[in-house]
Amino acid sequence: MRTRTHGVTSNNRKKVEFCAYSFKKWSASRTSSAWLTKGRDGMEDQWDIIIIGGGPAGSTTARYAASHGRKVLVVDGRENIGSPLQCGELVPSNEEMKRLCPKVPEIDDLFQTPDEAVSKKTEIMKIIPPSGKPLSFKFDGLVLNRVKHDEALVELAKKSGATYLTGKRVVDVIDNKVILKDGSEITGKIIVGAGGHHDVIRRKYWDEESLNIPVKFQLIEGEFGDDLELHFGTVAPGGYAWMFPKKSGANIGVGIQRKFSKGKSLNGYTESFIKEYGDSAT
Ligand SMILES: Cc1cc2nc3c(=O)[nH]c(=O)nc-3n(C[C@H](O)[C@H](O)[C@H](O)COP(=O)(O)OP(=O)(O)OC[C@H]3O[C@@H](n4cnc5c(N)ncnc54)[C@H](O)[C@@H]3O)c2cc1C
């Protein structure tokens, strides 16, 4: 069995982060009419919209804004958006999304997942409660190749006309200025915070309480069947554990709340959970 390990700290949100972004609107009346000027490096230094973060939320926002004729700049601290992987990689199919969110219009336009970013289609979700007796229900899911998925969303946004500035970390947003770690500043009429759980604008302007749930996961090779599994109870106190089968292998992970973990480490919980599958994986 070969494994790759990824560990991150995730905040549990009240809102579905995948679709969510916060934004700070800068009054157009306070900007110069000549807001598209060339900076020293030839890049426009004033934009209609600057989006901090080019993940799914940022790149989707960029696609819509650019396709409506706005001058859009996406700034991302990563050189390669989408890498390294930090995800369980399960999303509902568009048909499932339409059932779950019947009032959301144009789901097919909103979620444009290319076929090559889908590792496996699933139909059954099993919830495994502390009793261990699984509850099965129908769930049309897509287990993604998340890295390919995020790269594809970037390409779609670029095709719509968005510009990307990668490998540049934003350290602050002051009024309509985005301040980069290298000290340079970029000006936009609207600044969108789409930086995920590290988002600069969210931290600065939104003091929402959220749970801190450390998460650890591995991509494991082997045969894991066709059903999605979510486990609750002592395997993942205060959180849950998942096994999402892929075309080859599975994405398996655990998230816990430390206050319920009785001194056992996240690594310990993850190893115990994965061992159940590791022993049966072929
Ligand atoms: C371990 C784990 C497992 C998960 N499993 C699932 C799952 O199975 N299914 C699911 O739907 N969701 C899952 N999620 C949640 C999902 O990954 C997020 O909801 C989703 O990535 C949010 O998308 P986003 O575009 O808002 O932010 P992100 O995907 O986090 O993208 C944010 C981008 O902003 C950039 N950025 C951040 N701060 C700055 C800054 N200061 N300057 C410049 N760039 C910055 C980052 O580099 C990144 O590219 C999981 C999350 C974790 C951590």
The ligand as an ORCA input file, in Angstrom:
! r2SCAN-3c Opt
* xyz 0 1
  C      -8.838     18.500      4.122
  C     -10.004     19.114      3.428
  C     -10.947     18.288      2.822
  C     -12.026     18.861      2.139
  N     -12.902     18.037      1.488
  C     -13.898     18.561      0.735
  C     -14.749     17.726     -0.046
  O     -14.613     16.502     -0.070
  N     -15.713     18.316     -0.791
  C     -15.869     19.688     -0.813
  O     -16.757     20.178     -1.520
  N     -15.075     20.494     -0.078
  C     -14.096     19.961      0.681
  N     -13.266     20.775      1.400
  C     -13.515     22.200      1.375
  C     -13.078     22.773      0.050
  O     -11.742     22.425     -0.220
  C     -13.229     24.271      0.145
  O     -14.561     24.544      0.484
  C     -12.908     24.919     -1.186
  O     -11.578     24.678     -1.568
  C     -13.127     26.404     -1.039
  O     -12.828     26.993     -2.272
  P     -12.308     28.474     -2.285
  O     -12.088     28.841     -3.703
  O     -13.214     29.310     -1.450
  O     -10.921     28.447     -1.483
  P      -9.601     27.612     -1.743
  O      -9.835     26.429     -2.594
  O      -8.993     27.420     -0.398
  O      -8.717     28.629     -2.586
  C      -8.203     29.774     -1.978
  C      -7.055     30.274     -2.821
  O      -6.684     31.538     -2.301
  C      -5.292     31.619     -2.219
  N      -4.973     32.540     -1.129
  C      -5.374     32.462      0.155
  N      -4.922     33.501      0.857
  C      -4.201     34.250     -0.012
  C      -3.450     35.454      0.127
  N      -3.353     36.099      1.287
  N      -2.817     35.942     -0.956
  C      -2.903     35.306     -2.160
  N      -3.591     34.162     -2.335
  C      -4.233     33.647     -1.278
  C      -4.820     30.194     -1.953
  O      -3.483     30.018     -2.402
  C      -5.825     29.382     -2.758
  O      -5.358     29.103     -4.066
  C     -12.182     20.258      2.098
  C     -11.245     21.080      2.723
  C     -10.170     20.528      3.373
  C      -9.167     21.449      4.005
*
